[in-house]
Amino acid sequence: MGTVDREQAYARARQEAERLTANGIRGIALTWVDNAGLTRVKSVPTARLPQAARRGVGMSPVFDVYLVNDSMTASRHVGGPDGDLRLFPDLNRLTPLAAQPGWAWAPVDRYDQSGRAHPVCQRLFARRMTERARERGLTVRMGFETEWAVTTGDPDQDPPRYPTTGPAYGMARVAGLSDYLAELLGALDAQHTEVHQLHPEYSPGQFEVSLAPADPVGAADLAVLARETIRACSARVGLNPVFGPVVEAGRVGNGAHLHLSLWQGDRDLCRDGDGPHGMTATAEAFLAGVLRTLPALLAVTAPSPASYLRLEPSRWAGAYQCWGLENREAAVRFITGAPDDLGAANAEVKCVDPAANPYLVVGAVIAAGLGGLDSGLTLPPPVSGDPAVEGRERRLPTSLLTALEHFEDATVLREALGDPLFESIAAVRRAEAALFEKASPQEIAVATRGRY
């Protein structure tokens, strides 16, 4: 962030502040997502947006080692009360919030007082990995699905109360909450967030929204914006949105599946190739890298002890280290799309849940995929049917500590993340595992379900 860039940002932010003020916007929420997967915020009056664009907004680095319950741990590079960072809003993402009148939102990048990139900034990490792919001639397009459940009454009540008892995937749920869902769709549309699908899911009170693909950083931004829009729309009608990996132990949990495709110019590398089901060699090697790294990636994509209550076989959660064509039980599901739909071929990484920081997810998946390219990997044979029935596929880690062991051995992820970010992630994972070491599954579910 040089002086010229900041002065240009200042001039633009003045124009944006005038426009927003004229439209009744009084405050700007500036958000980042920490290593525990919680969206944190500093807000400024709209009139202060130019100063925020020029000088940033202060925050402590210690948030990078906050846990899900707001306690703190420490790592070799991060911890304690010392230090200060500057939050710089991304003005390209500045968005009036349709469900929060008087407010706008922008994600931030984090720098130190001297203007150097903060090495633990997850959003800058996602941008670095996107650029690393671009340097190899690859454009990565990604999109998140977001699942959540809605409850009524006391949000801490156990068991929770649900506003609808309609069947899984049933129209009865849409009819019972049609005003709420229509308001959500309207708010997302007003924010220029393109929705591909909105539908009921399997568990009680559960829904899913699927967003259109974007560049990796943009996809993570949209995942944050969609979640906060869901949260605001829910509050307006007296509902409690629950984004935790599980709402109740023993039930199907919430996912945040990641879809991705690789492009060279206008060509989708996931189709019209000589590899499995039409993949090009580049797409196959990239997906093979992701598949190889999945046990370690779980420390990013399934980062909570609650994640392993969700990551169970035969629940479409992707509990096995395998891939398959249109196989919703495989951790990596490949989708060819219709022959005449030239942009539809993509892969879905299913072992992702809403406790994950989306910026870490997109960056780590790209790093793993590029590692597959570097190694010239090919995919093993695809799996059809439920791998739990066949019993031949490798189960992914069943606990956070096991995933963390794989993560700490994953050279490709350590190199990509850099030691400060890598070690702060590991510290948070280890501390959260200890935090819930003696808790029952239901106690874990209750403690985490409303935090994200």
N, C-alpha and C positions, 0 to 999 in steps of 0.2 A: 504494500500500500504506500506508494510514493506520494509526495506533496501534491503533484499535479492531479493524480487520481483522486485524492481526498478533496481537493478544491472543486474538481468536476462533480464529485458526488455531492458536495455541499450545495453547489448551484442547482443541481437537479432536485435535491431534497427540498430546497426552498420552494420550487415550483410544485412539487408533490404535496408539500404541507399546505400551500395555499389552496390547491384543488381539494384536498381532503377536508380542510376546515370549511370550505364553502359547501361541502356536502355533509356537514354535521359530525365529522369524525373528530373526536376529542383526545383520543389516546392511541398509542401504537404499542402493541405487544411484540416484544423482541424475544424470540425463543431459540433455545438450543436443546438438544437431547443428551442427557448424561449417560455414563457407562452403565448405570442401572436400568436405563430405558425410560426414565421419567423426563417429560418435557418441562424444563425450567424456563422462567421468564423474568425479564426486566421490562418495565414499561416506561414510556416517556410521553408527556403531553405532545400533541401533534406539532405545536409550535417549536418544540425542541428537536424535531427530526433532523433539521439541517446540522445542528451541533453534533448529534449522534453520528451522522454520516461523515462529518469531518474529524471528530476526535474520539468517537466511540463512546460506549457506556461501560463503566467499571464493573468488574465482578471478581470474585475470588477464584483462583485455580482449584481450591479444595472441592468444588462441586464435582470434579472429575473422579473423586473417590467417595462420593455419597452413596449410601445403600438405599434400598427400596423403602426402608422405614425412616429415612432421613438421618440416620446415624452416619458416622464417618469412619473410614479406615485410612490407610496410608500406603503409598508405594515408594520405591526408591526415588522417584522424580516428583511425586505429587503428594501433598499432605500438609496439614498444619495451617495456621492462620496467616502466614506470610505470603506476600506477592499480590499482584493485581494484573488483570487482563483488561483488554478493551473489546467490547462487542460492536461489530460494524454491521448494520443492517444491509441485506441484499435488496437494493431498491428495485431490481427486476422482479422480485417476488412480492413486493408491497401490495397487499390485498385488503380492501374493506371487508369486514366480517359481516356477512348478511344476517347471521343469527345473533350477533352481538352489536346492536345499534350503537353508534358512537365510537366504535373501535375498528382499527385496522391491525394487520399482522405482517411481520416480516421475519424470516429466519436470519440468523447472524453467523458471521465468521468471526473467529477469535484470534486476536493478535496480542503481543506483549506491548509494553509502554514504548518500546523503541520501533514498533511497526513490524517486528518479525512475526511470522506465522507461529501461533501456539502449537507446539508439537503434539498436543493431546486434543486438538480440535477435530472432532469426528467428521464434521462437514468438509473441512479442508482435506482430510484423508480421502473421503469419497471423491472429491474433485481431482486429487492426485492420481487415483487409480483410473478414473475416467480418461484423464490425459495420457496415462501410460498406455491404455488400450488404443487411444487415438494415434499415438506415435507409431503404433504397429499397423496403422491403416484400418482400425476397427472402430466402428461406432456401436455402442451398446445401448439398447433400448430396454427399459425396465418398467414394470408396473406392479403395484401391491394390491392384494386383496386385504380387506380389513374385516374381521369378524368381531362382534360384540354382542353382549346380552343386555337386555333392559329389565330392571326390577322396579318395584314400587315400595313405598313406605320407607322404613328405616333402612338406610343402605348397609348398616352393619348387622341387620337381622340374619339369623342363621337357623333354619334354612331360609333363603331369600324368597320373597314373593314376586311372582311374575305377572305382568299385566294381561297376558294372553295364554290360554291353554291349548291353542291351536296346534295341529299336528306338525311334525317336521316338514319343512318345505311347503307347508299348506297355505292355500289362499286365505284361510280363516285368519291367519296372523296378519296378513296384509289388510284384510277388511277391518279387523279389530283395531289396528293402529294406522289406518290409512291417512288420517290428518297429520300425524307425526311423520310418517315416511314421505308424504308429499311435501311437507315443510323442509325436510332434509334434502330432498332432491332439488327443491327450489333454491335453497341456500347454496348448495354446491354449484348449481348452474350459474347463480349470480356471481359466484367467485371464479367462474371460468374453469371449474374443475370437472372434466369430462368423465361421466360415469358410464361404464359399459353394462353393469348389472347391479341390481339391488334386489335381494330376495331373502326369505326366511331360511334359516339353517336348521341343523339337526336338534340341538339342545333347546330346552325351554327358553322362550324369550329371546332367542338368538337370531341375528341377522348378519348379512354380509354385503359389503359394497365393493365392487371391483372397479378400479380406475384405469383410464386409458394409459398406454405406455408413454414414457418421456425419457429424457436423458437421465442417467442414474441419480445425479444430485437433485434434479427436478422431481424424479419419482419419490425420493425420500421426503422432499419438501411437501409434496402433495399428500403423502401418507400422514405427515404431521397435521397438515391443514384439515384433511378429512376427519381425523380423529377429534380435533378440537371443534370442528363444526358439528359432528355427532354429539359431542359433549354438550355444546351450547343448545342445540335443538332439543335434546333430551331434557335439559333443565327447564326449558321454557314450557314444557308440558308436564312437569312433575315426575319425570322418569329418571332413574339412576342408570347411566351407561356403565357397563362393566367390561373392561378390556383385558383383565388378567388372563393368563393362559388357561386357567380353569375357574369356573364359578363355584362348582361343587365337586369335590373329589369323587371319582368314579364315573363322572359324566364326560361326554365328548366336550373338549375345550375349544377355546378360541384360537384360530390361526391367523397368520398374516403372510400368506403365501406370496412368494416373489416369482413373477414371470419375467423372462428375459429372452432377447433375441440379439443376434450379432449381424452387423451389416457392413458391407463395403460399398460405399456410395448408395445406389438404389437397390442393391442386391441383398436379399435376406439369405444369409449363409446357412440358415437352418433348413433350406429346401433346395431342390434341383442339383444336389450333389451326388456323389457316388457312395456315400457312407450309409449307415443304418437309417432306414426310412427317409432317405433323401438328404441327410445332412451332408454338408461339405466336410472335408478333412479338418478345416479350421474349427468349425462348430463342434465336430466330434471331439477334437482334442481339448477344446475349452470345457465342454461338459464333462469329459473324463477327468479333467483337473478338479472340477467342482466335486464330482462324485468321490474322487480319491481323498479329498480334504474334508469331507463331511464330518467325520468324528471330531476333528478340531474345530470346524466351523460352528458346531453346536454351541460352543462357548460364546459365540456371537449371536447366532440365530435362535437359540433356545437357552437364554442366559440366566434363568431363574430356577431355583429348586421347584417352583410350581410348573415349569416347562416340562418336567419329566413325569408329572401327573397327566399331562396332555399327550405326551409322546408315547402312546401305547399302540400295540398292534391292532389291526382290524378296525381302526377308527379314522382312516384316511388322513393320518397325521404324518406319514412318511417315516416310520420307525425303523426301517431296514435300509441298509446301504446298498441300494440297487436302483436301477432305472427301468422304465418300461413305456411302451407306447400307450398313451391314454390310460395308464394304470394309476389310479388314485391312491393306491397303497404304497407305491414306490416313492422313495424320497425325492427322486428326480423324475418328473413326468414329462414325456415328450409329446407335443401336439403338432400334427402335420397341418391341420386346417384343411379346408376344402381346396381341391385342385385349382380352382379359379380365383381363390382368395390369396393374392400374391404376398400379402404381409402378415398372414395368420400363423405361420409356423413359428413355434417358440417352445421354450422349456419352462417348467414350473418347479421351483424348489419348495417342497411342501413342509419341511421341518423348520419352519419359521413361525414365531408367535408374537403377539403384541408386546411382550416384555422386551423385545429386541429393539435396539437403537437402529432405525432404518438406514442412517448414514453409514454405520459400521457394517450393516448387512450388505449394502450394495458394494461398498469398497472391498470387503473381504471376499465376496463372491467373485468379483473381477480379478482380484489377486490370485485366487485359487484357479480360476479359469486360465489366466495367463501362464500360471505355473504348468498347467496341462499342455499348453502350446509349447513352452520351453522344453518339456520332456517328451514331446511327440507322442502323447498318450492316445490310445484308442479305447473305446468302450467295451466292456464285457458284453456277453449276450443279454438282450433285454429280458425282463421278467414279466410274465403274464400271470394273472390271478393273484391271490393273496399270499405273499411270501411267508406269513405266519403259518399257513396251512402246509406249505411245502417243507418248511423248516430247513432250507438249504442256504438261505441268504444270511449275511452277517447283520446282526442286530446293531443298531447305533447305540452309543452310550446310554445307559439307563439312569445316570445320575449326573449332576452338575460337576462333581469332583472328578469323575471319570472323563467327562468332556474336557475339563480343564487340563488334565494330564496330557491329552492329545494336543490341545491348544499350545501348551508350553513346549511341546516337541515339534511344532509345525514351523519349520524354518521359513517357508514361503509366507506365512502370515506375520511372523516377527519382522522379517525384512520389509514387508510392505507397510506395516503399521508403524515401525520404528519403536525403539525401546520405551520411550516415555508413555506412548499410548498403549502399547502391548502390555507393559507391566502394570499400568493403572487398571486395565480391563481385568487382568489376572487377579489383582488385589481385591477388586470388588467382587469377583466371582467367588474367591476363596472366603471372603468375609460373609457373603450371603449364604454360602453353604454352611458355615459355622453358625450363623444366626438361626437357621432352621434345623440344625442337626438333630434336636430332640423333639421336634414338632411332628404331630401326626399329619397325614395327608390332608385331612379336613382343616386342621389348624393352619397349614400352609396356604390352602385355598382361601380361607377367610382373611388371612393377613395380607394377601397380595392382590386379591381380585379387584379391589377398588382403587389401587394405587397408580395404575397406568393411564 
